[in-house]
């Protein structure tokens, strides 16, 4: 049995840990509640506390705490909201693949406009715990395209690109260094939206000849972020 991670946003390490009902239920589901174990409590921003928890109890004693260096590079998507459980799937798999930012946008042709931020944060916590991530991704929405593009925070920190079958360029590795990718709704961007993105200097990039669904496009971007990040790290290590 591997180590078990729980996320508690805003967590401040304490000498004694008291597990909540949801955490106890999770340990019972894993069939380890009745065993001695070590649990890690993470705040999602780098604080990592390890507790020793005796069998059959909901209390733990602090063993150690460490603070991890913050992530410096952004690997994000700003996307239309997928319908049904495809939103949950995108959040899960995108978190597992290492996306650092999710922005959910409403476009002129969006089929779905509702967005439950609290539920979405919970999904990313579960996925991050399962995949042993230290840092939780940032999640925001719903936003209009204009609100997102005129938000100084992402624009000042990163480059922006849009996945667009009519784009002028093919994907290149430099497009996946500290960037956010915009993904439109089913049916694509409207003319006014393309004009707005061009006004804001967001170039269009083609992802092959086929048309991708929202969640497929999101994982396409997430996979390329992961590929180029690890391939560059590997190259730097052997040189």
Buried (B, 14 or more C-beta within 10 A) or exposed (E): EEEBBBBBEEBEBEEEBEBEEEBEEBBEEEEBBEEEBEBBBBBBBBBBBBBBBEEEEBEBEBEEEEEEEEBEBBBBBBBBBBBEEBBBBBBBBBBBBBBBBBBBBBBBBBEBEEBEEEEBBBBBBBBBBEBEBBBBBBBBBBBEBEBBBEBEEBBEBBBBBBBBBEBEEEBEEEBBBBBBBBBBBBEBBBEEBBEBBEEBEBBBBBBEEEEBBBBBBBBBBBBBBBEBBEEEEEEEEEE
